Amino acid sequence: MYYMESQSFTTEACRCVCDTGYLKMAEISKHMFESACRDLHCSEILHPWDRSCWSSSIQTYKDSFIGSARYYAVIHLVQNALRGKKVLERNELIKAGEYYIRSTILGGLISGTCVSLSCFLRFLIGRKMNYYTYLMIPNMMNGVFILLEPPSRRGLIINLFSNLVIEYWLRSLQRSGYISLSTSKQTFIFSLGSALLFYLMRLEGEKKNRTPLLWLFTPEKVRRKTDDTKNVCPHDGPCLKYIFKGSAKYFSVGLAFTIAKTILPKVRTPLKALLSIRGRHLSMAFFFGSYIGIYRAVICFLCRKRGYDSALYALPAGYVAGLSFLFKSNLGFAIAALTGAFKIYSTTLYEKNILSEKFQLPLIMYCICQGILFHTRFMHPDVCPSYVFNLMKSVSNGRSDKIYKRLLEILKTASV
């Protein structure tokens, strides 16, 4: 792994190991990048497959749209499958096709224009390569293409990228020794986030248009006392059946994810892949199943104990359910719970006109987050969320890895 002190290029500081077939750097400082790359032609560091900016863009855009089409085909297929039979309706199928095309164009344009904008910015600043105009600023600029997505999907994507930036910042602080992200601390964050999220979700349960949110589970509406039923819980039928049915359902979902994750990379030998599944592979299933089961059990207990239902019950229920995080601790999950709660709260602020809709805060947030994340993938890969690696590699059809590999070769040569 490469590591370089920010003030000097020394051979001792440059230590390399092979990772996934090519050299991977721990961190690339501003001084290190500009010392080695400032005077390079853009073809050396942005499009090594073709010296011309114009002709290279043809291949770049071609690969970007191919990669984007493949990547979003899987994403939309899974999302539509989770919607069940409803997606088979004619209008829903047309809408699903439209959304897929929009996402494909979004990915293709962001990936393709990244190189084009970086070349253009280099030209504007005197044909010099800059640490920030290399990837960060171009990917902030092309973030406006998020407007191609419909508002319902746009919010989910912005929320995801916000989560990833927070995860990157926390990992950076941990690496620098400012904080320690132990499993117990992550569990506390997840429990707190779950409590707030479920509470806010139940509060807006009566709304016709709820805040679009991609989460493991959507809690039931609060059952009002005026309902013509003796059941005080937010469900019909026996409590035990309700609890175990939900737990079994989400255990199955977690198991399906695990099986898919295990089999897909070994699609040519599915039987062998299935036989390789061990007890540790069930952690996702136990996490999903216990999370929903505990939440429902606490809600039912409090409803029976107090004799009525309340949105406030989601606070202790969500917090206790968060302990299931111990089965599958993941920093991204912990952050997502809190940011999901913040998203619902921000929707309330917009509805009360505390935040003006004229101020495009979500769009600005997305542009900044995208620029930071794509910059981080190259300059700080050791603390970059793995999702960003997969996203860039898939949508660019492997071009991002080629550019990164070339960057490392240039830095290695400069350090000798």
BAKOLGU-810728 format. One record per residue (C-alpha): residue in one letter; z, y, x. Coordinates in steps of 0.5 Angstrom, whole numbers, padded with zeros to 4 digits, always signed. Layout:
// BAKOLGU-810728
AZYX
...
***
This chain:
// BAKOLGU-810728
M+0000+0000+0000
Y-0002+0007+0003
Y+0004+0012+0004
M+0003+0019+0007
E+0008+0024+0009
S+0005+0031+0005
Q+0005+0034+0012
S+0001+0030+0017
F-0004+0024+0017
T-0001+0019+0021
T-0003+0012+0022
E+0004+0009+0022
A+0005+0012+0015
C-0002+0009+0012
R+0000+0002+0011
C-0005-0002+0006
V-0004-0009+0002
C-0009-0012-0002
D-0008-0011-0010
T-0012-0014-0015
G-0018-0014-0010
Y-0018-0007-0007
L-0013-0003-0004
K-0008+0001-0008
M-0004+0007-0006
A+0003+0009-0008
E+0002+0016-0008
I-0004+0021-0006
S-0001+0028-0005
K-0004+0035-0006
H-0004+0036+0002
M-0007+0029+0003
F-0013+0029-0002
E-0015+0036+0000
S-0015+0035+0008
A-0019+0029+0007
C-0024+0031+0001
R-0024+0038+0000
D-0031+0039+0004
L-0034+0032+0001
H-0040+0032-0003
C-0039+0030-0010
S-0043+0024-0009
E-0038+0022-0004
I-0032+0022-0009
L-0034+0022-0016
H-0041+0018-0017
P-0042+0014-0010
W-0047+0010-0014
D-0052+0016-0014
R-0053+0022-0010
S-0056+0026-0015
C-0051+0029-0020
W-0056+0029-0026
S-0059+0022-0025
S-0052+0019-0023
S-0050+0022-0030
I-0055+0017-0034
Q-0052+0011-0031
T-0045+0014-0032
Y-0046+0016-0039
K-0049+0009-0041
D-0043+0005-0038
S-0038+0010-0042
F-0042+0008-0048
I-0042+0001-0047
G-0035+0000-0045
S-0032+0005-0050
A-0036+0000-0056
R-0033-0006-0053
Y-0026-0003-0052
Y-0026+0000-0059
A-0029-0006-0062
V-0023-0010-0061
I-0018-0004-0063
H-0021-0003-0069
L-0022-0011-0071
V-0014-0012-0070
Q-0012-0005-0074
N-0017-0007-0080
A-0014-0015-0079
L-0007-0012-0080
R-0009-0008-0087
G-0011-0015-0090
K-0015-0016-0096
K-0016-0009-0097
V-0021-0007-0092
L-0026-0012-0095
E-0027-0007-0100
R-0034-0004-0100
N-0031+0003-0099
E-0026+0001-0094
L-0032-0003-0090
I-0036+0003-0090
K-0030+0008-0087
A-0028+0002-0082
G-0035+0003-0079
E-0035+0010-0079
Y-0028+0010-0076
Y-0031+0005-0070
I-0037+0009-0069
R-0033+0016-0068
S-0028+0012-0063
T-0034+0010-0059
I-0037+0017-0059
L-0030+0019-0057
G-0029+0015-0051
G-0036+0015-0049
L-0036+0023-0048
I-0029+0023-0045
S-0031+0018-0040
G-0038+0021-0039
T-0036+0028-0038
C-0031+0027-0034
V-0035+0026-0028
S-0040+0032-0030
L-0035+0037-0031
S-0031+0035-0024
C-0038+0036-0021
F-0039+0043-0025
L-0032+0046-0023
R-0033+0044-0016
F-0040+0048-0016
L-0036+0054-0019
I-0031+0054-0014
G-0036+0054-0008
R-0037+0047-0007
K-0030+0045-0005
M-0026+0039-0008
N-0020+0041-0011
Y-0014+0037-0012
Y-0013+0039-0020
T-0021+0040-0021
Y-0022+0033-0019
L-0019+0029-0025
M-0014+0033-0029
I-0017+0040-0031
P-0024+0036-0033
N-0020+0031-0037
M-0016+0037-0040
M-0023+0040-0042
N-0026+0034-0045
G-0020+0033-0049
V-0023+0037-0055
F-0027+0031-0057
I-0021+0028-0060
L-0023+0032-0066
L-0028+0027-0067
E-0023+0022-0070
P-0021+0023-0077
P-0014+0027-0078
S-0010+0020-0080
R-0012+0017-0073
R-0012+0023-0069
G-0005+0024-0070
L-0003+0016-0068
I-0007+0018-0061
I-0004+0024-0060
N+0003+0021-0061
L+0001+0015-0056
F-0001+0020-0051
S+0005+0024-0051
N+0009+0017-0051
L+0005+0015-0044
V+0007+0022-0041
I+0014+0022-0042
E+0014+0015-0040
Y+0011+0017-0033
W+0016+0023-0033
L+0022+0018-0033
R+0019+0013-0028
S+0017+0019-0023
L+0025+0021-0024
Q+0027+0014-0023
R+0023+0014-0017
S+0026+0020-0014
G+0033+0018-0015
Y+0035+0023-0021
I+0036+0018-0026
S+0037+0010-0027
L+0033+0007-0033
S+0037+0001-0034
T+0036-0004-0039
S+0043-0002-0043
K+0040+0006-0043
Q+0033+0004-0045
T+0037+0000-0051
F+0041+0006-0053
I+0035+0010-0053
F+0031+0005-0057
S+0037+0004-0062
L+0038+0012-0063
G+0030+0013-0064
S+0030+0007-0069
A+0036+0010-0073
L+0033+0017-0073
L+0026+0014-0075
F+0028+0010-0080
Y+0032+0015-0083
L+0026+0020-0083
M+0021+0015-0086
R+0026+0013-0092
L+0027+0021-0093
E+0019+0022-0094
G+0019+0015-0098
E+0017+0019-0104
K+0012+0023-0101
K+0005+0022-0104
N+0002+0023-0097
R+0007+0020-0091
T+0006+0022-0084
P+0001+0017-0081
L+0005+0013-0076
L+0004+0006-0072
W+0010+0003-0072
L+0013-0004-0073
F+0016-0004-0080
T+0015+0001-0085
P+0022+0001-0089
E+0022+0001-0097
K+0023+0007-0101
V+0031+0009-0103
R+0032+0005-0110
R+0035+0011-0115
K+0040+0010-0119
T+0036+0011-0125
D+0032+0005-0124
D+0033+0000-0130
T+0035-0006-0126
K+0042-0008-0123
N+0040-0009-0116
V+0042-0004-0112
C+0038-0006-0106
P+0031-0003-0104
H+0028-0010-0106
D+0027-0015-0112
G+0030-0022-0111
P+0036-0025-0107
C+0038-0021-0101
L+0038-0027-0097
K+0030-0029-0099
Y+0028-0022-0097
I+0032-0022-0090
F+0029-0028-0088
K+0022-0027-0091
G+0021-0021-0087
S+0024-0024-0081
A+0020-0030-0081
K+0014-0025-0082
Y+0015-0021-0076
F+0017-0027-0072
S+0010-0030-0073
V+0007-0023-0072
G+0010-0023-0065
L+0008-0030-0064
A+0001-0029-0065
F+0001-0023-0061
T+0004-0028-0055
I-0001-0033-0056
A-0007-0028-0056
K-0005-0025-0050
T-0004-0032-0047
I-0011-0035-0049
L-0016-0029-0049
P-0015-0029-0041
K-0016-0036-0041
V-0021-0037-0047
R-0025-0042-0043
T-0019-0047-0043
P-0015-0045-0049
L-0012-0052-0050
K-0009-0051-0043
A-0007-0044-0044
L-0003-0046-0050
L+0000-0052-0046
S+0003-0046-0041
I+0007-0043-0046
R+0014-0043-0045
G+0021-0041-0048
R+0020-0034-0044
H+0014-0033-0048
L+0017-0032-0055
S+0021-0026-0053
M+0016-0022-0057
A+0017-0026-0063
F+0025-0026-0062
F+0024-0018-0062
F+0020-0017-0068
G+0024-0022-0072
S+0031-0020-0070
Y+0029-0013-0071
I+0027-0013-0078
G+0032-0018-0080
I+0038-0014-0077
Y+0035-0008-0081
R+0035-0011-0087
A+0041-0015-0087
V+0045-0008-0085
I+0041-0004-0091
C+0043-0010-0096
F+0050-0010-0094
L+0051-0003-0095
C+0048-0002-0101
R+0052-0008-0104
K+0059-0005-0101
R+0057+0002-0104
G+0054+0000-0110
Y+0048+0005-0109
D+0042+0006-0104
S+0042+0012-0099
A+0037+0014-0094
L+0043+0015-0090
Y+0044+0007-0089
A+0038+0007-0085
L+0042+0011-0079
P+0047+0005-0078
A+0042+0000-0080
G+0036+0002-0075
Y+0042+0003-0069
V+0044-0004-0070
A+0037-0007-0071
G+0035-0003-0064
L+0040-0008-0060
S+0034-0013-0061
F+0031-0009-0056
L+0035-0014-0051
F+0030-0019-0052
K+0024-0015-0050
S+0026-0009-0046
N+0020-0004-0045
L+0021+0003-0044
G+0014+0005-0048
F+0018+0002-0054
A+0024+0006-0053
I+0020+0012-0052
A+0016+0011-0058
A+0022+0010-0063
L+0024+0017-0061
T+0017+0021-0061
G+0016+0017-0068
A+0022+0021-0071
F+0020+0027-0067
K+0013+0027-0070
I+0016+0026-0078
Y+0020+0032-0076
S+0015+0036-0074
T+0011+0035-0080
T+0017+0037-0084
L+0017+0044-0080
Y+0009+0045-0082
E+0010+0043-0089
K+0016+0049-0089
N+0011+0054-0085
I+0016+0054-0080
L+0010+0052-0075
S+0004+0055-0077
E-0002+0050-0078
K-0007+0056-0074
F-0003+0054-0068
Q-0007+0048-0066
L-0001+0045-0062
P-0003+0037-0063
L-0010+0039-0060
I-0007+0043-0054
M-0001+0037-0053
Y-0007+0032-0053
C-0011+0036-0048
I-0005+0037-0043
C-0003+0029-0044
Q-0010+0027-0043
G-0011+0031-0036
I-0004+0029-0034
L-0005+0021-0035
F-0012+0021-0032
H-0010+0025-0026
T-0004+0020-0025
R-0008+0014-0025
F-0011+0016-0019
M-0006+0020-0015
H+0001+0017-0018
P-0001+0010-0020
D+0006+0007-0018
V+0009+0011-0024
C+0003+0011-0028
P+0004+0007-0035
S-0001+0000-0035
Y-0004+0002-0041
V-0008+0008-0038
F-0011+0003-0032
N-0013-0001-0038
L-0016+0004-0042
M-0020+0008-0036
K-0023+0001-0033
S-0025-0001-0040
V-0028+0005-0043
S-0031+0007-0036
N-0034+0000-0036
G-0031-0001-0029
R-0033+0006-0026
S-0026+0008-0025
D-0024+0003-0021
K-0030+0004-0017
I-0029+0011-0016
Y-0022+0010-0014
K-0024+0005-0009
R-0028+0010-0006
L-0023+0015-0006
L-0018+0010-0002
E-0024+0008+0003
I-0024+0016+0005
L-0017+0017+0005
K-0016+0011+0010
T-0022+0013+0014
A-0019+0020+0015
S-0012+0018+0017
V-0015+0014+0023
***
